[in-house]
Amino acid sequence: MSPAAAAHRIRLRLPRPGGFRLDVDLQLPARGITVLFGPSGSGKTTVLRCVAGLERAEEALVQVGGTAWQDDANGVFLPTWQRPLGYVFQEASLFDHLDVRSNLRFAQKRAGRAAAHDALSLEGVIELLGIAHLLARRPTGLSGGERQRVAIARALATQPRLLLLDEPLAALDAVRRRDILPWLERLRDELRIPMLYVTHSADEMARLADTLVPMDQGRALACGPLAQTLARADLPLAQGEDAGALWQGTLAERDLRWRLARVDCAGGSLWLRDEGLAIGTPVRVRVLARDVSIATQAPASGASSIQNVIAATVGAVQEAGHPSQVVVRLDCGGGEALLARITARAAHALALAPGLRVWAQVKAAALAR
Ligand SMILES: Nc1ncnc2c1ncn2[C@@H]1O[C@H](COP(=O)(O)OP(=O)(O)OP(=O)(O)O)[C@@H](O)[C@H]1O
């Protein structure tokens, strides 16, 4: 991300006994969800804790929207309670002796006079998270998903300048997780508050992130727009089972007979399962690297079961985890790319090299949901 586009800066260094060392320098856009994604122990939670001032990083610069929360070069360190942030954890820690409304009011009081002219109203927060029907209930009577929605509402009621979410869905079962994701998308699309979101889940990352920060062993391996970062063949992300591209597109046509929907993206059009969405709906489409194969000649029309064939140029060929496997970045036009995971032998036989014109055959693509 160019410094001009960056609105927030998070530079942290923190050595811990035992060998772990956090060392990140992130420039984040003004709004949207930045997902910190990486294996257990890579330092994701530590980043959030340092941003919140719960742990003290060294040589740190934490600047949110032009205000320094920590700037060691200039002797600035705001304690946690002076940082306008909301923190949502895996398990919502609500006050069980108060009903939902009182939990929210309590948080609102914390905002006090700090609430600026662009403050969110409590009614707005309640509407945004669809919790009006829960206001008189005690937290103990809520489902896990409802508790998390209330916890997010409570965090927003404090008028944060930054929302920190640490695996907010990890304690929920798959059904509840699916229920709450649309609410998080709504926050992302409607709020101007930037969010730092920690997750292990590739599905959550693909669905929610605007900016992706893959982390490993205390370091940020990249920090960039989601689609662009996922399409990099040189990152460890490209080597795992979840490797794949993410395209943004618009639902353009539905084939009612075959229950298929066509999504038009800058890189090309893809047919996928019709999930009943209206024509014109903006969608994210996930194409896993293992579902993409490569042909050096245009496949004859009607001679293959594969319905999605996209003209592309080889961008990079990279070994992927095992010497028998490579991952190939295929540049498809409109700045969009696919990844294909194939055998090294196939790549050799097809003489794949950067610049070669090929056809990407997409066996499966799905809406990120
Ligand atoms: N309070 C602590 N004191 C000492 N070391 C800690 C503490 N908390 C975490 N660590 C260590 O710091 C490293 C980073 O931990 P952190 O919790 O930030 O990783 P993470 O990526 O969030 O992991 P997970 O996904 O499992 O939550 C790990 O090696 C961890 O063991």
The ligand as a MOL file (V3000), in Angstrom:
LIG
                    3D

  0  0  0     0  0            999 V3000
M  V30 BEGIN CTAB
M  V30 COUNTS 31 33 0 0 0
M  V30 BEGIN ATOM
M  V30 1 N 1.4000 -13.6270 27.8940 0
M  V30 2 C 2.3880 -14.2230 27.2150 0
M  V30 3 N 3.6110 -14.3730 27.7590 0
M  V30 4 C 4.6080 -14.9570 27.0610 0
M  V30 5 N 4.4780 -15.4130 25.8130 0
M  V30 6 C 3.2920 -15.2970 25.2380 0
M  V30 7 C 2.1780 -14.6850 25.8830 0
M  V30 8 N 1.1280 -14.7000 25.0430 0
M  V30 9 C 1.5620 -15.2950 23.9110 0
M  V30 10 N 2.8430 -15.6530 23.9980 0
M  V30 11 C 3.6710 -16.2690 22.9660 0
M  V30 12 O 3.8300 -15.2990 21.9300 0
M  V30 13 C 3.7420 -15.9230 20.6380 0
M  V30 14 C 2.6350 -15.2800 19.8170 0
M  V30 15 O 1.3970 -15.5680 20.4220 0
M  V30 16 P 0.0090 -15.0020 19.8960 0
M  V30 17 O -1.0360 -15.3880 20.8770 0
M  V30 18 O 0.1500 -13.5760 19.5580 0
M  V30 19 O -0.1630 -15.8140 18.5330 0
M  V30 20 P -1.4710 -16.0020 17.6500 0
M  V30 21 O -1.0140 -15.9400 16.2260 0
M  V30 22 O -2.5190 -15.0540 18.0700 0
M  V30 23 O -1.8650 -17.4790 18.0300 0
M  V30 24 P -3.3320 -18.1560 18.1400 0
M  V30 25 O -3.8680 -18.1500 16.7540 0
M  V30 26 O -3.0300 -19.5230 18.6580 0
M  V30 27 O -4.1300 -17.3300 19.1000 0
M  V30 28 C 3.5540 -17.3960 20.8970 0
M  V30 29 O 4.8300 -17.9890 20.8420 0
M  V30 30 C 2.9940 -17.4400 22.2900 0
M  V30 31 O 3.3430 -18.6600 22.9330 0
M  V30 END ATOM
M  V30 BEGIN BOND
M  V30 1 1 1 2
M  V30 2 1 2 3
M  V30 3 2 2 7
M  V30 4 2 3 4
M  V30 5 1 4 5
M  V30 6 2 5 6
M  V30 7 1 6 7
M  V30 8 1 6 10
M  V30 9 1 7 8
M  V30 10 2 8 9
M  V30 11 1 9 10
M  V30 12 1 10 11
M  V30 13 1 11 12
M  V30 14 1 11 30
M  V30 15 1 12 13
M  V30 16 1 13 14
M  V30 17 1 13 28
M  V30 18 1 14 15
M  V30 19 1 15 16
M  V30 20 2 16 17
M  V30 21 1 16 18
M  V30 22 1 16 19
M  V30 23 1 19 20
M  V30 24 2 20 21
M  V30 25 1 20 22
M  V30 26 1 20 23
M  V30 27 1 23 24
M  V30 28 2 24 25
M  V30 29 1 24 26
M  V30 30 1 24 27
M  V30 31 1 28 29
M  V30 32 1 28 30
M  V30 33 1 30 31
M  V30 END BOND
M  V30 END CTAB
M  END
